[in-house]
Amino acid sequence: MKKITTILLLSFVGLIAFSQTNSAIVGEWYNAEKDAVITLFEQNETVSGKITWMESPNDDNGNPKTDPLNPNEELKSRSRMGMVMMTGFTFIKDNIWDDGELYDPKKGKMYTGMMTLKDNNTIDLRGYIGFSFIGRSSTWTRKLD
């Protein structure tokens, strides 16, 4: 019985520590161009992100922007606003979240992603295909206002 209690206690402490780690990165973030806000949130013990603000949410005809470059025909008409574009980022160590998927609606491409929390208000985001050294990086800043 003592062994089971110890295992349950350690599991609970691990769960609390994990949640506190994710809480460091959860919140609203401006992308590098500052033309969109992505809200990072916890989902199934990982971090995901969705577009919650756009500087120009409508196209030239005044219609909400969609996802015309998406290779999936069924997703081309979905709205960019509210789009979940990041999923599955798992805390690894030392303010690093890895093994996520990152969709870039401006290019219609899916990447493997990694995020590093540089300080409380700065994230370095890296999207890549295959190897992390072959890809591109972007610096996001926390929305403070």
The 8 nearest C-alpha neighbors of each residue, nearest first, counted from 0:
[[1, 3, 2, 4, 5, 6, 7, 8],
 [0, 2, 4, 3, 5, 6, 7, 8],
 [1, 3, 5, 0, 4, 6, 7, 8],
 [4, 2, 6, 0, 5, 1, 7, 8],
 [3, 5, 1, 7, 2, 6, 8, 0],
 [6, 4, 8, 2, 3, 7, 9, 1],
 [7, 5, 3, 9, 8, 4, 10, 2],
 [8, 6, 10, 4, 5, 9, 11, 3],
 [7, 9, 5, 11, 10, 6, 4, 12],
 [8, 10, 12, 6, 11, 7, 13, 5],
 [11, 9, 13, 7, 8, 12, 6, 14],
 [10, 12, 14, 8, 13, 9, 7, 15],
 [13, 11, 9, 15, 14, 10, 16, 8],
 [14, 12, 10, 16, 11, 15, 9, 17],
 [13, 15, 11, 17, 12, 16, 10, 18],
 [16, 14, 12, 18, 17, 13, 19, 11],
 [15, 17, 13, 19, 14, 18, 12, 20],
 [18, 16, 14, 20, 15, 19, 13, 21],
 [19, 17, 15, 21, 20, 16, 22, 14],
 [18, 20, 22, 16, 17, 21, 15, 23],
 [19, 21, 17, 18, 22, 23, 16, 90],
 [22, 20, 18, 23, 19, 24, 25, 17],
 [21, 23, 19, 25, 20, 24, 18, 41],
 [24, 22, 21, 20, 25, 19, 119, 116],
 [23, 25, 22, 21, 26, 116, 39, 20],
 [26, 24, 39, 22, 40, 23, 21, 41],
 [27, 25, 39, 38, 24, 28, 40, 141],
 [26, 28, 38, 142, 37, 141, 39, 36],
 [27, 29, 141, 142, 37, 36, 140, 38],
 [30, 28, 36, 33, 140, 139, 35, 142],
 [29, 31, 139, 33, 32, 35, 36, 28],
 [32, 30, 139, 138, 33, 137, 29, 140],
 [31, 33, 34, 30, 35, 29, 139, 138],
 [34, 32, 30, 29, 31, 35, 36, 54],
 [35, 33, 54, 32, 53, 30, 36, 29],
 [36, 34, 53, 52, 33, 30, 29, 54],
 [37, 35, 29, 52, 28, 51, 50, 30],
 [36, 38, 50, 28, 49, 51, 27, 48],
 [37, 39, 27, 48, 49, 26, 28, 51],
 [38, 40, 48, 25, 26, 47, 27, 37],
 [41, 39, 25, 47, 46, 48, 38, 42],
 [42, 40, 46, 45, 44, 47, 43, 21],
 [41, 43, 45, 44, 46, 47, 40, 87],
 [42, 44, 45, 41, 46, 87, 47, 89],
 [45, 43, 42, 41, 46, 18, 89, 17],
 [46, 44, 89, 87, 88, 42, 43, 41],
 [47, 45, 41, 88, 40, 42, 87, 86],
 [48, 46, 86, 85, 40, 39, 87, 41],
 [49, 47, 39, 85, 38, 83, 37, 84],
 [48, 50, 83, 82, 37, 38, 84, 81],
 [49, 51, 37, 81, 82, 80, 36, 52],
 [50, 52, 81, 36, 37, 80, 49, 38],
 [53, 51, 36, 35, 50, 54, 80, 37],
 [54, 52, 35, 56, 55, 34, 36, 51],
 [53, 55, 34, 35, 56, 52, 33, 36],
 [56, 54, 53, 57, 34, 58, 64, 35],
 [55, 57, 53, 63, 64, 54, 58, 80],
 [58, 56, 63, 64, 62, 61, 55, 59],
 [57, 59, 61, 64, 60, 62, 63, 56],
 [60, 58, 61, 57, 62, 64, 63, 55],
 [61, 59, 58, 62, 57, 63, 64, 56],
 [62, 60, 57, 58, 59, 63, 64, 56],
 [61, 63, 57, 58, 60, 64, 59, 56],
 [62, 64, 57, 56, 58, 65, 78, 61],
 [65, 63, 57, 58, 56, 79, 78, 62],
 [64, 66, 78, 79, 77, 76, 67, 63],
 [65, 67, 75, 68, 69, 76, 77, 104],
 [68, 66, 75, 69, 65, 76, 107, 74],
 [69, 67, 107, 66, 70, 106, 75, 104],
 [68, 70, 107, 71, 75, 67, 66, 74],
 [71, 69, 72, 68, 107, 75, 108, 74],
 [72, 70, 69, 73, 74, 75, 68, 67],
 [73, 71, 75, 74, 70, 69, 76, 67],
 [72, 74, 71, 75, 76, 77, 69, 70],
 [75, 73, 77, 72, 71, 76, 69, 66],
 [74, 76, 67, 66, 72, 69, 77, 73],
 [75, 77, 65, 74, 66, 78, 67, 73],
 [78, 76, 65, 74, 75, 66, 79, 82],
 [77, 79, 65, 80, 64, 76, 66, 63],
 [78, 80, 82, 65, 64, 81, 66, 77],
 [81, 79, 78, 82, 50, 51, 52, 56],
 [80, 82, 50, 51, 49, 79, 83, 78],
 [83, 81, 79, 49, 80, 50, 84, 78],
 [84, 82, 49, 48, 85, 81, 50, 47],
 [83, 85, 102, 49, 82, 101, 48, 86],
 [86, 84, 101, 48, 47, 100, 83, 102],
 [87, 85, 47, 100, 99, 88, 46, 48],
 [86, 88, 99, 45, 46, 47, 89, 100],
 [87, 89, 99, 46, 45, 97, 96, 98],
 [90, 88, 96, 45, 97, 87, 91, 98],
 [89, 91, 96, 95, 92, 97, 88, 21],
 [90, 92, 96, 95, 89, 97, 93, 94],
 [93, 91, 95, 94, 90, 96, 20, 97],
 [92, 94, 95, 91, 115, 116, 90, 96],
 [95, 93, 116, 92, 115, 96, 90, 117],
 [96, 94, 115, 92, 93, 91, 114, 90],
 [97, 95, 90, 89, 114, 88, 91, 113],
 [98, 96, 113, 88, 89, 99, 112, 114],
 [99, 97, 88, 112, 89, 113, 111, 87],
 [100, 98, 88, 87, 112, 97, 86, 111],
 [101, 99, 111, 86, 112, 85, 110, 87],
 [100, 102, 85, 110, 112, 109, 84, 111],
 [101, 103, 109, 84, 108, 104, 110, 85],
 [102, 104, 105, 108, 106, 107, 109, 101],
 [105, 103, 107, 106, 66, 102, 108, 68],
 [104, 106, 103, 107, 68, 66, 108, 102],
 [107, 105, 104, 108, 103, 68, 69, 102],
 [106, 108, 69, 68, 104, 103, 105, 70],
 [109, 107, 106, 103, 102, 110, 104, 69],
 [110, 108, 102, 101, 103, 100, 107, 111],
 [111, 109, 101, 127, 126, 128, 100, 112],
 [110, 112, 100, 127, 126, 99, 101, 128],
 [113, 111, 126, 99, 100, 125, 101, 110],
 [112, 114, 97, 125, 96, 124, 99, 98],
 [115, 113, 124, 96, 123, 95, 125, 97],
 [114, 116, 95, 123, 122, 94, 117, 96],
 [115, 117, 122, 94, 118, 121, 123, 95],
 [118, 116, 121, 122, 115, 123, 119, 94],
 [119, 117, 121, 120, 116, 122, 115, 94],
 [118, 120, 121, 116, 117, 23, 141, 24],
 [119, 121, 141, 118, 140, 122, 117, 116],
 [122, 120, 140, 118, 117, 139, 119, 116],
 [123, 121, 116, 139, 115, 117, 138, 124],
 [122, 124, 138, 115, 114, 137, 139, 116],
 [123, 125, 114, 137, 136, 113, 138, 122],
 [126, 124, 136, 113, 112, 135, 114, 137],
 [125, 127, 112, 110, 135, 134, 111, 136],
 [128, 126, 134, 110, 111, 131, 133, 129],
 [127, 129, 110, 130, 111, 134, 133, 126],
 [128, 130, 127, 131, 133, 111, 110, 134],
 [129, 131, 132, 133, 128, 127, 134, 111],
 [130, 132, 133, 127, 134, 129, 128, 126],
 [131, 133, 130, 134, 127, 135, 129, 125],
 [134, 132, 131, 130, 127, 128, 135, 129],
 [135, 133, 127, 126, 132, 131, 128, 136],
 [134, 136, 126, 125, 127, 137, 133, 132],
 [135, 137, 125, 124, 126, 123, 138, 134],
 [136, 138, 124, 123, 31, 125, 139, 135],
 [139, 137, 123, 31, 122, 124, 140, 121],
 [138, 140, 30, 122, 31, 29, 121, 28],
 [141, 139, 121, 29, 28, 120, 142, 122],
 [140, 142, 28, 120, 143, 27, 29, 121],
 [143, 141, 28, 27, 144, 29, 140, 36],
 [142, 144, 141, 27, 120, 28, 140, 29],
 [143, 142, 141, 27, 28, 29, 140, 36]]
